Amino acid sequence: MERALDDLTVLDISTTPAGAWCSRLLADFGADVLVAEPPGGSPLRQLEPLDSDGKSIPAEYWLANKRSRVIDRTTAEGRAELVDLARRAHVLVSSASPAELQTLGLHYEDIGSARLVMVHVTPYGVVGPLAGQPANDLSVAARSGWASINGFASREPLKPSGWQASYCGGVAAFIAVLAALHEREITGLGQEIDVSTLDAMLAAYAPAFLRAQYTDEPLMRKESGDLLAGPVPVKDGYFALTLSRAQFWRDAMNLLELPDLAEDPRWEASWYRQAHKDEYIERVTTQMAKWKKSDLFDELAARRVVAGPVLTMEELSENEHLAGRGFWQETPGGKVFPGAPAKLSETPWEIRKGAPGPGEDKSETRWPTLLGRSPAPKSGRVGPLEGIQGIVLTQAWAGTFCTELLGFLGADIVQVEVRKRFDSWRGEASRPMGEKLDAIPTAQHPWNTHFLYNSVNLNKRCVTLDLQEERGRDVFLDLVKHADVVAENFSPRVMGNLGIGHDVLRAINPGIILCSLSAYGHDGPWANVPGIGGTIEPSSGMSALLGYEDGPPMNSGQMYPDAVAGYYGAASILAALRYRDRTGRGQFVDLSMMEANLAHTGDAALEYLRNGTQRARMGNRHTTFAPHGIYRCAGDEQWIAIACETDEQWRALLTVAGGAIEGVDGWQAAAGRKSSESSLDAAISAWTAGQNRDVLVERLVTAGVIAAPVLDGLELADDVSARERGILVDIEHVEVGHMQQLASPFRFGGSDPVPIRPAPLHGEHSLEVFQQFLGMSEEEYAALVAAGITGMGPPDQVEEQAHA
């Protein structure tokens, strides 16, 4: 079986979940990954929960498909072995600080291999004001804005469940590595890459951040029982019903026997339903409570209404759709693992083996030494994907974020939209823009000024085409002849119905990579069931994991599964591109949002598969460490994240508190703290309640304690670290004017930064693109506009544009 990356060798010296996930993805797509562990094994092997053999379940998930060698980094012989392996590897994955790398002789310049791609995966990056500070997923959740929007308004902010920041950092690093390897095929040069889990989570937070800039109001936590915020109770569990489109609303209200809501035209506009939700939510949730979740899902799916039941890991392990798609995979040793985040037609992803024991690999590593012994200079290219052409049909968030990431890497992304129905993230033409935008003279069109669309479509050009008309379809197919990548996130039947399915595209461009991001994938019983992030979160098992210990399952504060699917869409496209670089062959990528998000919580799935237990909702707590929480400080909505992963950090916390934390007897050891965590949290909360948040963060961090402020979307606009690392940028939009936005999570040492451009106006680049690729004349373009096949804005503006 061919695999996309089976020509690659990878040395992983990282000791963090993010680094391990990056190299796990490289291994899953075929690379030979060797993990260099210290004597006694990687720190990852100490993380709970444990299986029946006393082995770490998270480590079993993150170390699968790899080889392990124990190398003592404290000895000269061990350090020499690491340097030798680094000089032979194509890729080096590190989570070490610059000082640690200096000691090991593993600074990029010291290794001296001009073809090596070295990626640093750290919480805050290796450069910037926060570099080197103690950090983990909790502090990243606090600083990234995510904690501020997760949870209930009446309670403390919540981090995303489990290891979400680490998974995002790992997949972002994987994307960056493959982009650098693509560039190496052109230039012959490797390079050094800096990826932080904080930047990866900030990139995923972009819609909420831009909302704050457009409205001067940060997105905040919702009240419990808000149907628009996530799952609500039904007869046998919980269920999410998002009702984004008018047809979804009408069909759902009729099913729930609320005909007055279905027939009143005022409720058809999503912005109106949001503004007047208190007038109907109680009635709707009362009717929903009469249903079993599977029956309600089946009835709504038959009507093609977007909805999702909250599923547990037990239910997912028995789910007929996942079974029908062959999601669960078994190793030759008989162990079952969660499967692929995406299916690649030519180079299937596979679990070849479970996690090795420490030092299990005793064989000689026969990696040839790479040619080139001098540090790699900058290539002079603008982004590692310079020269890659994308013609994409993506919309909303998952697909647009996927293709935006490619644009951040230097690809030319042309987004194809229609005029008869806007991308839902552009909003309705009748949508009020809001007080702040109304005061901006250039902000004229609601469809060009929505924070949702403008937050995830940076670095793109936009054309419009009516693909239901033969002339529009012909223009699209002519564009595809020039493309490397086509991406779309329609339901599986749509592309075929339009006459532009993969077989058609491949016939005119054999090297094309087509990535389809759909809710449930292209086969299986749920293939044609619609879904969005707000319904995939419950159906993928994520909602069952997110919430307070004593509370119900929750959705995140904005549709996080879309961002996850976007990351894996970009990752899969780049794996396919790597294979095409070697063979010239394109392929079809079938990404199921459900599966991508389940892979992203795979350690919790593996816990059920190994121990038969559903992981409980943990709030901000950790499976191993205590304290690990978010605590109120003095002032309104002032919160601090604090975690101690070692006894030394705990003692440092007590020193900073100066005796103000009461009841510390029995808490000196980690086991004692963990066993009385509620009392511990109460004591810390009593102390922090009178403290200035930012002053306390500085004192704790200086003492070596993991601590971070919980920032909201407005506070992030003043974040010095985000600005210095280049993810917070100034954007000048044609209609909106000057705004700050969150942009690229990637930092490359070998190519020039890709300039960040604003999201395009609707149809802004149609003539430009058609002239560039098709040689279309202005007269031909005017004829297409007059026919309603292309143009700017809704169809009622056709005549005006045709005669402009």
Secondary structure, DSSP 4 states (H G I P E B T S, - for coil): ---TTTT-EEEE---SHHHHHHHHHHHHTT-EEEEEE-TT--GGGGPSPB-TTS-BHHHHHHTTT-EEEE--TTSHHHHHHHHHHHHH-SEEEE---HHHHHHHT--HHHH--TT-EEEEEESS-SSSTTTT----HHHHHHHTSHHHHSSBTTS---PPSTTHHHHHHHHHHHHHHHHHHHHHHHHS--EEEEEEHHHHHHHHTHHHHHHHHHHS----PBPTT-GGGS-EEETTEEEEE---SHHHHHHHHHHTT-HHHHH-GGGGSHHHHHHTGGGTHHHHHHHHTTS-HHHHHHHHHHTT--EEE---HHHHHT-HHHHHTT-SEE-TTS-EE---SSEESSS-------PPPTT---S---PPPPS--SPPPP---BSTTTT-EEEEB--TTHHHHHHHHHHHTT-EEEEEE-SSS--TTT--TT----HHHHT-TT---GGG--HHHHHS-TTEEEEE--TTSHHHHHHHHHHHTT-SEEEE-S-HHHHHHTT--HHHHHHH-TT-EEEEEESS-SSSTTTT----HHHHHHHTTHHHH-S-TTS-----SS-HHHHHHHHHHHHHHHHHHHHHHHHS--EEEEEEHHHHHHHTTHHHHHHHHHH--PPPP-TT--SS-SSEEEEE-SSTT-EEEEE--SHHHHHHHHHHHTT-S---TT-SSHHHHHHTHHHHHHHHHHHHTTS-HHHHHHHHHHTT-EEEE---HHHHTT-HHHHHHTSEEEEEETTTEEEEEE----EESSSBPPPP-PPPPTTTTHHHHHHHHH---HHHHHHHHHTTSS-SSSGGGHHHHHT-
